[in-house]
Amino acid sequence: MEIVTIFLRTIIIYFVVFLVLRIMGKREIGKLSVFDLVISIMIAEIAVFVLEDANKPMSEGLVPIFTLVLIQIMIAYISLKNDTIRKWFEGKPSLLIRNGKLDRDEMKRQRYNLDDLMLQLRSNQITNIEDVEFAFLETNGQLTVIEKKRQESGDASEAGKNNRHPLPGIRFEILPVPLIMDGKVNDDNLAKIGKTRFWLKNQIQEKGASDFKEVFFCTIDHRGNLYVDKKEK
């Protein structure tokens, strides 16, 4: 009889965890941030706890699991509206290589050693650090690498097509650089590229948005190309 109970509990927990992961979003399935990882580990531990003891009521496992889901959804929603909270929970990418040179201080802050770096560079088919223009350690631990030759050749061809000049202020920043997120202007990034709110407003008006609040997401790349995604009315 106990075996039948465990069997049924296993089926129930399987579908509960499956449903929970679907509710939490597809990013839970891919590369996890620290916040996502903590939630996922806790859900897994609670699920095991329910299955280990057949005498424990199912509610003692289901209530904590759905509480964690509620916490995750609430924080995800607040993070969508608040850049500070988003950075606090999700973190932000770290620049480890700049123009072929290692940023040792940043590597030390992230406790990222040379073996980790070389492993991920090899995964990106990079054999020489001097060939790297930027290398960003993403919040999920993945290393994003932009090669010098690839970027320079891309810049030359794009500049010829679009008659645009690279923006030096973004050269060593995250590409592309967010300027507006959910109607809020990122003044720090504007200052880094040497632009003002007046300039930005003129740019978004050319894209059909009359005010910052009408823009859900706006970015600029190192060639000066502006991307604007307006909010749905």
Secondary structure as UniProt FT lines:
FT   HELIX           2..24
FT   HELIX           26..28
FT   HELIX           34..52
FT   TURN            54..55
FT   HELIX           59..81
FT   HELIX           83..90
FT   STRAND          94..98
FT   TURN            99..100
FT   STRAND          101..102
FT   HELIX           104..109
FT   TURN            110..111
FT   HELIX           114..123
FT   TURN            124..125
FT   HELIX           129..131
FT   STRAND          132..137
FT   TURN            139..140
FT   STRAND          143..147
FT   HELIX           148..162
FT   HELIX           168..170
FT   TURN            171..172
FT   STRAND          177..181
FT   TURN            182..183
FT   STRAND          184..185
FT   HELIX           187..192
FT   TURN            193..194
FT   HELIX           197..206
FT   TURN            207..208
FT   HELIX           212..214
FT   STRAND          215..220
FT   TURN            222..223
FT   STRAND          226..230
//
